[in-house]
Amino acid sequence: MSQDKEIASKESRQLRIKYDESKASYASQALVQANVEEVIIDFSSGILQDPSGDNGAVMPIHTRIAMSHAGAQRLLGALTQTLQKQNAAPAKKDK
């Protein structure tokens, strides 16, 4: 995925975002843990039946992100802002 994005910061400097070595994975489930130093988010594509056949379930984790508390607060703000914009936008109807 070779895609660049430029955004202007509050100080009128430009920041270029590069996606050259990124890998996209779908996640419908997330587990969040925190300790005194960091917030850890584990992402999974969903819950599956346990292949061992013991009638249980397993949630395979494909990505783990560890962030500082400040980074997690910024992520929370960005997610909140994005979801509020999406929820305020008029729904598009399929034809």
DRENPA-3360 file (N, C-alpha, C; in nm, 2 decimals, always signed):
BEGIN
1 = MSQDKEIA = +0.09/-0.12/+0.00/+0.00/+0.00/+0.00/+0.09/+0.12/+0.00 ~ +0.11/+0.18/-0.11/+0.20/+0.30/-0.12/+0.11/+0.42/-0.14 ~ +0.08/+0.48/-0.03/-0.01/+0.60/-0.03/+0.04/+0.70/+0.07 ~ +0.05/+0.82/+0.03/+0.10/+0.93/+0.12/-0.02/+1.02/+0.15 ~ -0.01/+1.08/+0.27/-0.11/+1.18/+0.31/-0.04/+1.29/+0.38 ~ -0.08/+1.41/+0.34/-0.02/+1.53/+0.41/-0.12/+1.60/+0.49 ~ -0.09/+1.64/+0.61/-0.18/+1.71/+0.70/-0.10/+1.83/+0.76 ~ -0.17/+1.94/+0.78/-0.11/+2.06/+0.83/-0.13/+2.05/+0.99;
9 = SKESRQLR = -0.02/+2.08/+1.06/-0.03/+2.08/+1.20/-0.07/+2.22/+1.25 ~ -0.09/+2.24/+1.38/-0.13/+2.37/+1.44/-0.02/+2.47/+1.42 ~ +0.10/+2.43/+1.40/+0.21/+2.52/+1.38/+0.24/+2.55/+1.24 ~ +0.15/+2.52/+1.15/+0.17/+2.54/+1.00/+0.29/+2.46/+0.94 ~ +0.33/+2.36/+1.01/+0.42/+2.26/+0.95/+0.35/+2.15/+0.89 ~ +0.40/+2.09/+0.79/+0.33/+1.98/+0.72/+0.40/+1.85/+0.77 ~ +0.31/+1.75/+0.79/+0.35/+1.62/+0.83/+0.31/+1.52/+0.72 ~ +0.40/+1.45/+0.66/+0.37/+1.36/+0.56/+0.36/+1.22/+0.62;
17 = IKYDESKA = +0.24/+1.15/+0.59/+0.22/+1.02/+0.64/+0.25/+0.92/+0.53 ~ +0.33/+0.82/+0.56/+0.37/+0.72/+0.46/+0.31/+0.59/+0.49 ~ +0.25/+0.52/+0.40/+0.19/+0.39/+0.42/+0.27/+0.28/+0.34 ~ +0.40/+0.30/+0.31/+0.47/+0.21/+0.23/+0.48/+0.06/+0.28 ~ +0.50/+0.05/+0.41/+0.52/-0.08/+0.47/+0.41/-0.12/+0.57 ~ +0.29/-0.07/+0.55/+0.18/-0.10/+0.64/+0.10/-0.22/+0.59 ~ +0.04/-0.29/+0.68/-0.04/-0.41/+0.65/-0.18/-0.39/+0.71 ~ -0.28/-0.40/+0.63/-0.41/-0.38/+0.69/-0.47/-0.52/+0.73;
25 = SYASQALV = -0.53/-0.52/+0.85/-0.60/-0.64/+0.90/-0.73/-0.60/+0.95 ~ -0.83/-0.68/+0.93/-0.97/-0.65/+0.98/-0.98/-0.70/+1.12 ~ -1.04/-0.62/+1.21/-1.06/-0.67/+1.35/-1.20/-0.63/+1.39 ~ -1.27/-0.73/+1.44/-1.41/-0.71/+1.49/-1.41/-0.72/+1.64 ~ -1.30/-0.76/+1.70/-1.29/-0.77/+1.85/-1.16/-0.71/+1.89 ~ -1.16/-0.65/+2.01/-1.04/-0.59/+2.07/-1.05/-0.62/+2.22 ~ -0.93/-0.65/+2.27/-0.91/-0.66/+2.42/-0.82/-0.55/+2.46 ~ -0.86/-0.48/+2.57/-0.78/-0.37/+2.62/-0.74/-0.40/+2.76;
33 = QANVEEVI = -0.61/-0.38/+2.78/-0.55/-0.39/+2.92/-0.47/-0.27/+2.95 ~ -0.45/-0.24/+3.07/-0.36/-0.13/+3.11/-0.28/-0.16/+3.23 ~ -0.16/-0.10/+3.24/-0.09/-0.11/+3.36/-0.04/+0.03/+3.39 ~ +0.05/+0.05/+3.48/+0.09/+0.19/+3.52/+0.17/+0.26/+3.41 ~ +0.23/+0.18/+3.32/+0.31/+0.24/+3.21/+0.25/+0.25/+3.08 ~ +0.16/+0.16/+3.04/+0.11/+0.15/+2.91/-0.03/+0.10/+2.90 ~ -0.09/+0.12/+2.78/-0.22/+0.06/+2.75/-0.19/-0.04/+2.63 ~ -0.24/-0.16/+2.64/-0.22/-0.27/+2.55/-0.35/-0.30/+2.48;
41 = IDFSSGIL = -0.36/-0.30/+2.35/-0.48/-0.34/+2.28/-0.44/-0.45/+2.19 ~ -0.52/-0.56/+2.20/-0.50/-0.68/+2.12/-0.62/-0.69/+2.03 ~ -0.59/-0.71/+1.90/-0.70/-0.71/+1.80/-0.72/-0.85/+1.74 ~ -0.84/-0.89/+1.72/-0.88/-1.02/+1.66/-0.99/-1.01/+1.56 ~ -0.99/-1.10/+1.46/-1.09/-1.09/+1.36/-1.22/-1.16/+1.41 ~ -1.22/-1.22/+1.53/-1.34/-1.27/+1.58/-1.32/-1.40/+1.66 ~ -1.43/-1.44/+1.72/-1.42/-1.56/+1.81/-1.45/-1.68/+1.72 ~ -1.37/-1.79/+1.73/-1.39/-1.91/+1.65/-1.41/-2.03/+1.74;
49 = QDPSGDNG = -1.47/-2.13/+1.69/-1.48/-2.26/+1.77/-1.34/-2.31/+1.79 ~ -1.31/-2.36/+1.91/-1.18/-2.42/+1.94/-1.15/-2.54/+1.85 ~ -1.04/-2.54/+1.78/-1.02/-2.65/+1.69/-0.98/-2.78/+1.77 ~ -0.96/-2.78/+1.89/-0.93/-2.90/+1.97/-1.06/-2.98/+1.99 ~ -1.17/-2.92/+1.96/-1.30/-3.00/+1.97/-1.35/-3.01/+2.11 ~ -1.31/-2.93/+2.20/-1.36/-2.94/+2.34/-1.48/-2.85/+2.36 ~ -1.55/-2.82/+2.26/-1.68/-2.74/+2.27/-1.65/-2.60/+2.32 ~ -1.53/-2.55/+2.32/-1.50/-2.41/+2.36/-1.48/-2.32/+2.25;
57 = AVMPIHTR = -1.44/-2.20/+2.28/-1.41/-2.10/+2.17/-1.27/-2.04/+2.20 ~ -1.22/-1.99/+2.09/-1.09/-1.93/+2.09/-1.09/-1.79/+2.02 ~ -1.02/-1.69/+2.06/-1.02/-1.57/+1.99/-0.87/-1.54/+1.95 ~ -0.83/-1.57/+1.83/-0.69/-1.56/+1.79/-0.66/-1.41/+1.77 ~ -0.55/-1.37/+1.83/-0.50/-1.23/+1.83/-0.40/-1.22/+1.71 ~ -0.43/-1.12/+1.62/-0.34/-1.11/+1.51/-0.25/-0.98/+1.52 ~ -0.29/-0.89/+1.61/-0.21/-0.77/+1.63/-0.21/-0.72/+1.77 ~ -0.10/-0.68/+1.82/-0.09/-0.62/+1.96/-0.03/-0.48/+1.95;
65 = IAMSHAGA = -0.09/-0.38/+2.00/-0.04/-0.25/+2.01/-0.02/-0.21/+2.15 ~ +0.10/-0.16/+2.19/+0.13/-0.11/+2.32/+0.15/+0.04/+2.30 ~ +0.08/+0.12/+2.39/+0.09/+0.27/+2.38/+0.10/+0.32/+2.52 ~ +0.16/+0.44/+2.52/+0.17/+0.52/+2.65/+0.02/+0.56/+2.68 ~ +0.00/+0.60/+2.80/-0.13/+0.65/+2.84/-0.16/+0.78/+2.76 ~ -0.07/+0.86/+2.74/-0.09/+0.99/+2.66/-0.13/+0.95/+2.51 ~ -0.06/+0.85/+2.45/-0.09/+0.81/+2.32/-0.23/+0.75/+2.31 ~ -0.27/+0.67/+2.42/-0.40/+0.61/+2.42/-0.51/+0.72/+2.43;
73 = QRLLGALT = -0.48/+0.83/+2.51/-0.57/+0.94/+2.52/-0.59/+1.01/+2.38 ~ -0.48/+1.03/+2.31/-0.49/+1.09/+2.17/-0.57/+0.99/+2.08 ~ -0.55/+0.86/+2.09/-0.63/+0.77/+2.01/-0.78/+0.78/+2.04 ~ -0.81/+0.78/+2.17/-0.95/+0.80/+2.22/-1.01/+0.92/+2.16 ~ -0.94/+1.03/+2.16/-0.99/+1.16/+2.11/-1.01/+1.15/+1.96 ~ -0.92/+1.09/+1.88/-0.93/+1.07/+1.74/-1.05/+0.98/+1.70 ~ -1.06/+0.87/+1.78/-1.18/+0.78/+1.75/-1.31/+0.85/+1.78 ~ -1.32/+0.92/+1.89/-1.44/+0.99/+1.93/-1.48/+1.09/+1.83;
81 = QTLQKQNA = -1.38/+1.17/+1.78/-1.41/+1.27/+1.68/-1.45/+1.21/+1.55 ~ -1.39/+1.10/+1.51/-1.42/+1.04/+1.38/-1.56/+0.98/+1.39 ~ -1.59/+0.91/+1.50/-1.73/+0.85/+1.51/-1.84/+0.95/+1.52 ~ -1.81/+1.06/+1.59/-1.91/+1.17/+1.60/-1.94/+1.23/+1.46 ~ -1.83/+1.25/+1.38/-1.85/+1.30/+1.24/-1.93/+1.20/+1.16 ~ -1.90/+1.07/+1.17/-1.97/+0.97/+1.10/-2.11/+0.96/+1.14 ~ -2.14/+0.96/+1.27/-2.28/+0.96/+1.31/-2.36/+1.08/+1.28 ~ -2.30/+1.19/+1.26/-2.37/+1.32/+1.23/-2.39/+1.33/+1.08;
89 = APAKKDK = -2.32/+1.25/+1.00/-2.33/+1.26/+0.85/-2.46/+1.19/+0.81 ~ -2.53/+1.25/+0.71/-2.65/+1.18/+0.66/-2.62/+1.04/+0.60 ~ -2.71/+0.95/+0.63/-2.69/+0.81/+0.58/-2.71/+0.81/+0.43 ~ -2.62/+0.74/+0.36/-2.63/+0.72/+0.22/-2.71/+0.59/+0.19 ~ -2.81/+0.61/+0.10/-2.89/+0.49/+0.07/-2.84/+0.42/-0.05 ~ -2.84/+0.29/-0.04/-2.80/+0.20/-0.16/-2.91/+0.20/-0.26 ~ -2.86/+0.20/-0.39/-2.96/+0.20/-0.50/-2.98/+0.06/-0.55;
% end
